Amino acid sequence: MEGGVVRNSIVVLVASGLLATGCVSREKYVGATNLVEQQDKVIKEQRESQAAKDRELAAARDQLRINQAELNRAVSSEKSLRSANEQLMAKVNDWDAKFGKLPTGTEIVATDSGYEFRIEGEVLFDSGKAEVKSEGKKTLAEIAKRLQAVNDRIEVDGHTDNVPVKVTANEFPMGNLQLSGMRALHVADFLIKDGGIPAERLSYAGYGEFQPRESNATDEGRRKNRRVEIKVITTAEH
């Protein structure tokens, strides 16, 4: 604003001198000072507008850097997951050659912490029950063979859909959360007692309906949500 102040002063001095010598009327003097004020106002508004644009540009650049960092992390994560999938498939092929393919209703999936055996609930349990049925024990026995071939930590997680427990409501007063925990416990117990997995490698947890894979709005979604996940933790941080 120093330029504006100087310009103001010059115009005022000149206008004052002219007014004093009688060369201009008071109206012209007032008009000249008003013109300077208007010009200064325009300059101020332009500067404020430019400052706002500069701030917007800086914010856009910051957001761009954030987006780029997130993209880099996503690409890195995708590469890591792809590598994990490739390693897992090689391991699965070795297992298939040695033990045969897993039973229907079971799949192996790569995860951020390693991989997991994902088993449909109907394969392991009758509706509302926590005890592993005969078909389920056969499936768990096949999985145990593969778990014996590694030395990593294992976590057994039980999951349900959001349909309230009805048939065995008295047995599980806390509903799906309690049911899922007991199912995970029975699976872990089988892996230890019948599958030959050391107890110190195992832990279990029940999550009820609170970690769904799909929407519970459809029969298919609820079927996928009723499951047990046997997680093998291979990453160093775990």
N, C-alpha and C positions, 0 to 999 in steps of 0.2 A: 504493500500500500504506500510505500514511500514515494513512488512515482506519482500516485494520485494526489498525495499531500502537496508535493512540489508543484504539480500542475494546477491544483486548486489555488495555491498561494500566488502563483504567477498570474493566473486569470483574475483573481481578486485584486491583486496589486494593479494590474493593467486597467481592469475595469474601474477600480477606485481612482486611478490617475486620470483616466478619461472622464470619469464623472466629475472629478474635481476641476478639470480644465474646461468642463462644459462641452466636451466633444460628443458625449453620448447622453441619452436620457436615462433616468433611473430605471425605466422599464427594460431598456436594453441591458443595463447592468444586472438587474435581477434575472433576466433571461439567460445571460451568460453564466451566472453562478448556478442556476438551475440545470443548465446543460451539462456543466461539469459534474454536478451531483448525479445526474442521470447516467452519465458515462461511467462514473465510478461505481454506481450500482450495477450496471451491466457487467463491468469487469469483475466485480465481486461475485456476481451470480455465475459468471463463466468459470471463475476459479473454483467456486464451490462445486459446480457441476463436474469439472475436471477431477477434483479431489474424490468425488463420489465414484466416478468412473474408474479412477486409479484403485480405489478400495475394492470395487467389484472385480477388477482385473486381478488384483492380488488374491482375493478370495477364490476366484476361478482357478488360478494357478495352484493354490493350496489344495483345492479339491481334486485337481488333475493329478497332483503328486500322490494324494491319498488313493485315488482310483488306480493309478499305476502300481502302487505298492500292493493293493488288494489283488490286482490282476496278476502280479508277479507271484504272490502267495498262492493264488488259485492254480496258476500254471505249475508251480512247484509241487503243490498238493496233487494235482492230476498226474504229474510224472511219477510221483512217489506211489500213488495208488495203482497206476498202470504197472509199475515195476513189481509192486506187491502182488498184483493179480497174476503176473507172469510167473513169479516165484511160486505162488500158491498153486497155479495150474500144473507146474512141473511136479510139485509135491503130490498133488491129487493124482496125477498120472502114475506116479510111483506107487501110491497107495492102491490105486485101482488094479495095477498089475500084481501087487502082492496080496491084497485082501479081497479084491472084487469091488464092484460099485456099491455105493451106499443104497440102502433101501428107499423105496418111494416115500415121499413126504419129508425128505431131508436134503438140504443143500449146504454147500460150503461157500462162504462169502468173505472177501477180503475186507478188513476194517482198518481204521486209522492206527489201532494198537496191535494189529496182527491179523487174525482171521477167526471165523466162528462157524460152528455147525448149527444150523438153524433147523429146528424140528417142529413140524406142525403139531398142535396140541392134541388133535384127534389120534395121532399115531401113538402117543404116550399115555393118554388118560381118557377115562370115560367122563361124560359131562358132569361137572361139579365135583369130581373126585381128585384126590391128590396122589393116590397110590399108582405106581407105574403098572400098566397092564402087560400081559404076556407079549403082545406084538411090540410094545414099546421097549421091553427088555431086550428083545432081539436087536432092535435098532441101536440101543445104547451099547450093546456088546460090540457091534460093528464099529461104532465110534470109538469105543475104548481101545480097540486095537491100534487105531491111528494115534490116539493120545499117548499110548505107551511108547510110540516111536519118537516122541519129543520130550523135552524136559522143561518146557515153559509153564508158567503159572496158568491156571484155568479158573474161569469164573462162570458159574451156572446162573443164568437169569431167567426167572419165570415171568410170563406176560399173559394177560387175558384180554378179552374184549370188554365192552362197557355194560354188558347184560348182567344184572344183579344175580348173585348166587341164590338159587331157590331150593333145589332138591336137598342140598346139604347146608342150608342156612344155619341150622343149629350147631353144626360142626365148625362152621366158619362165620362166627358172628361179625367179624370185621370185613366180611365180603371178599371181593376179588383180590384185594391186596394180601389178605391172609392166605387165600387159596393159592395165589401165585408163589408166595414164599414157601408154602409147604410142598408145592410141586417141585420147586427148585431144590429143596432139601432132599426129597426122595430121589431125584435124579443124581444129585451129588453123592448121596449115600450108596446108590447102586454102583456108581463109577468107582467108589472106594472099595466096597465090599466084594463086588462081583467083577469089576472091570480092572482091578489091579492098579489103580491110580493112587499114589501116595496122598494121604490126607493133607499133608502140609502144602501140597500144590493147589489145593481146591478151596474155593470160597463160593458162597451162593447168596442170592438176593431175589426178592420178589417185588415187582413193580406194578402189579395189578393192571389196570387199564390206562396207566398214565404215560406210557411210552408206545403208542400205537404205531404200526407200520403204515396202515392205511386208514381211511375213514371208517368209522363204525356205523355209517349210515346204510351200508349194504351188507348182505350175507357174505359176499366174497371178502369184503374188507374185514369183517369180524372174524372170518375164518383165518385170515393171514395174521391177525393180531393175537390169536390164541396160539402161543408158541413157547418153546424153550430155546434159549440161545446158550450154547456152550462155547464160551469165548476163550481163545488161546492168546495170551498176552505175550507178544514177542519183542516189543519195543523196549529199549534200554531204560526209558524213564519210568516204566512200570515194573 
